[in-house]
Each structure stands twice: as C-alpha cells, then as structure tokens.
Amino acid sequence: GKAWTLLPWSLVSDSSVARSMNLEAAFLGAVTVVLAFVLLRMVVQCRTAALCGASILGVSPTFWSYSLVASPYSLNMVFVFSLLILAVRWARVKQDHLLLVIAGLSGIGLGNHASLLVMAVPIAIIVLSSDLSLLRSRRRLIAPVLVFAVTLAGVYAYIPLRSLTIFSGEEIIGQPV
C-alpha cells in the first residue's frame, strides 16, 4: 500500500492516496487474471482452455467488485495464485528452494490477510501428494518452517516498530512533523 503511493504516477499533485490505492487494487486484479492464466496453462496444458478460464475470472463482476476498492483482497488473490503456481511447479521439479519461496510468500501473505491460511491445505496436498518423503525428512522441513516463521514475524513486527517511529514525532504519513 504505502510503496504504491510512492510510485511516480502517484506523486502527481492531483493524485490522492485513495485514488492511488484504488489503482493499486485494479492493477493487482489484472495481475491476478494473468496469474490465473499461468496456473491454468500449467495444469491444463491447453492454451485455449487456460485463456477461457482466465477470461471468465477477468470478466467476473464479483471479482472486480473486490478488485476496484482499496482492500487487502486484491493483493491476497495475487498471493493465492502465486502460491498455487509455486506449489504446482514444486510438484513437477521438486527443487527444495521452491519450498523456501512458498514458505516466505506464505508468511508475507498472512501478514496481508489471515484468510490466506485457508490455502495451507491445498498447498500441502499438492506438495505432499508429489513427495510424501518430505514428511520424514526433518532436515528438508526445517528451513521452510524457519523462513515462514521469520517472514511472518517480520511482517507483524513492522507494526509496533513503525508505531515507534510515528509516535516519536519523526514522521506522520510521510510528512515531517
């Protein structure tokens, strides 16, 4: 959110923070449609079917009603589709660094919205159905669990750390006091 308001098109004098945040939500909605196409292309192996599926999402009034307002849902959908793409990719190539990326992205995503926790079950099914030996290998699980914990803790630690800066008088909404 805050980073989006610092981008060049947001710094135009007639651009409000609310307008910038709504543009961010719409942009993330478009990114979600592209990610849906990528995921469907990976799973279905048919470009036409993937394009039809992503197009259905792209013209869905319900999807866009959430993607055109400043809320955490647009970014959450980007996290959902990104995690599914990474899980399907991991199931195919079984490169352990992808588990680290999944864990880190999950931790950051849960900082955005707790509803992403629902994705733990489908991701676990995708990952474990392709490699059950992962459950028996503690060494392979330690790093992803640590990455998840550190990223989630980092996102939630930002809130009190940022409040110290705001209340110390250094900065309020990007403006010196």
C-alpha positions in Angstrom: 0.0 0.0 0.0 2.5 2.6 1.2 5.0 1.7 -1.5 2.4 2.1 -4.2 1.8 5.7 -3.2 5.4 6.5 -3.7 5.5 5.4 -7.4 5.8 8.2 -10.0 2.2 8.1 -11.1 1.1 8.5 -7.5 3.2 11.6 -7.0 1.2 13.8 -9.4 -0.2 16.7 -7.4 -3.9 15.9 -8.2 -3.5 12.3 -7.2 -4.9 11.4 -3.8 -3.8 8.5 -1.7 -7.2 6.9 -2.1 -7.0 7.1 -5.9 -3.6 5.6 -5.8 -4.7 2.8 -3.6 -7.7 2.1 -5.9 -5.4 2.0 -8.9 -3.2 -0.5 -7.0 -6.2 -2.7 -6.3 -7.2 -2.6 -10.0 -3.6 -3.3 -11.1 -3.4 -6.3 -8.7 -6.7 -7.6 -10.1 -5.2 -7.6 -13.6 -2.1 -9.3 -12.3 -4.4 -12.0 -10.7 -6.0 -12.6 -14.0 -2.6 -13.1 -15.7 -1.5 -15.4 -12.8 -4.8 -17.4 -13.3 -3.8 -17.9 -16.9 -0.3 -19.1 -16.0 -1.7 -21.5 -13.4 -4.3 -22.9 -15.7 -1.7 -23.2 -18.5 0.5 -25.3 -16.2 -2.3 -27.6 -15.1 -4.4 -27.9 -18.3 -1.7 -27.8 -20.9 -4.1 -26.2 -23.3 -3.7 -22.5 -24.1 -7.3 -22.0 -25.3 -8.7 -23.6 -22.1 -6.4 -21.6 -19.9 -7.3 -18.4 -21.8 -11.0 -19.1 -21.4 -10.7 -19.8 -17.7 -8.7 -16.7 -17.0 -11.1 -14.7 -19.1 -14.0 -15.9 -17.1 -12.2 -14.6 -14.0 -11.4 -11.4 -15.8 -15.0 -10.6 -16.6 -16.4 -11.7 -13.3 -18.4 -8.9 -11.7 -17.8 -10.3 -8.2 -14.0 -10.5 -8.7 -13.8 -6.9 -10.0 -16.1 -5.6 -7.2 -13.4 -6.6 -4.8 -10.5 -5.6 -7.1 -11.6 -2.0 -7.6 -11.6 -0.9 -4.0 -8.7 -0.3 -1.7 -8.8 -3.5 0.4 -6.4 -6.4 1.1 -8.3 -8.8 -1.2 -6.6 -7.9 -4.4 -3.1 -8.5 -3.0 -4.4 -11.6 -1.3 -5.5 -13.1 -4.6 -2.1 -12.4 -6.1 -0.7 -14.4 -3.1 -3.2 -17.2 -3.6 -2.4 -17.7 -7.3 1.3 -17.2 -6.8 1.4 -19.9 -4.1 -0.6 -22.3 -6.3 1.8 -21.7 -9.2 4.8 -22.3 -7.0 3.2 -25.5 -5.5 2.4 -26.9 -8.9 5.9 -26.0 -10.1 7.5 -27.7 -7.0 5.4 -30.8 -7.6 6.9 -31.1 -11.1 10.6 -30.3 -10.4 10.9 -30.9 -6.7 13.6 -28.3 -6.1 13.7 -27.5 -2.4 14.4 -23.8 -2.9 10.8 -23.5 -4.2 9.6 -24.7 -0.7 11.6 -21.8 0.8 9.9 -19.4 -1.6 6.4 -20.9 -0.8 7.1 -20.5 2.9 8.4 -16.9 2.6 5.5 -15.9 0.4 3.0 -17.6 2.8 4.5 -15.7 5.7 4.3 -12.3 3.9 0.8 -13.1 2.6 -0.5 -14.0 6.0 0.6 -10.5 7.1 -1.6 -9.1 4.4 -4.8 -11.1 5.3 -5.3 -14.1 7.6 -7.7 -15.7 5.1 -4.6 -16.9 3.2 -4.3 -19.6 5.9 -7.1 -21.5 4.1 -4.6 -22.1 1.3 -2.4 -24.2 3.6 -4.5 -27.3 3.0 -4.5 -27.2 -0.9 -0.8 -26.3 -1.0 0.1 -29.1 1.5 -2.0 -31.5 -0.6 -0.2 -30.5 -3.8 3.3 -30.7 -2.2 2.8 -33.9 -0.2 0.9 -35.8 -2.9 4.0 -35.5 -5.1 6.6 -36.3 -2.4 5.5 -38.0 0.8 9.1 -38.5 1.9 9.1 -34.8 2.7 7.3 -35.6 6.0 10.0 -38.0 7.1 12.9 -35.6 6.3 13.2 -33.1 9.2 16.2 -31.5 7.5 14.3 -30.6 4.4 11.4 -29.1 6.5 13.5 -27.0 9.0 14.5 -24.3 6.5 11.0 -23.7 5.1 9.5 -23.6 8.6 12.1 -21.1 9.7 11.6 -18.9 6.6 7.9 -18.9 7.2 8.3 -18.0 10.9 10.8 -15.2 10.2 8.8 -13.6 7.4 5.5 -13.8 9.3 7.2 -12.4 12.4 8.9 -9.7 10.4 5.6 -8.5 8.9 3.9 -8.4 12.3 7.0 -6.9 14.0 6.8 -4.0 11.5 3.6 -2.7 13.0 5.0 -1.9 16.5 8.3 -0.8 15.1 6.6 1.6 12.7 4.4 2.9 15.5 7.5 3.9 17.5 8.7 6.0 14.6 5.3 7.7 14.1 4.8 8.4 17.8 8.4 9.7 18.2 7.4 12.6 16.0 9.8 11.8 13.2 7.1 11.3 10.6 3.4 11.2 10.2 2.0 9.9 6.9 5.2 10.6 5.1 5.4 14.3 6.2 7.9 15.6 8.8 6.3 17.0 11.9 
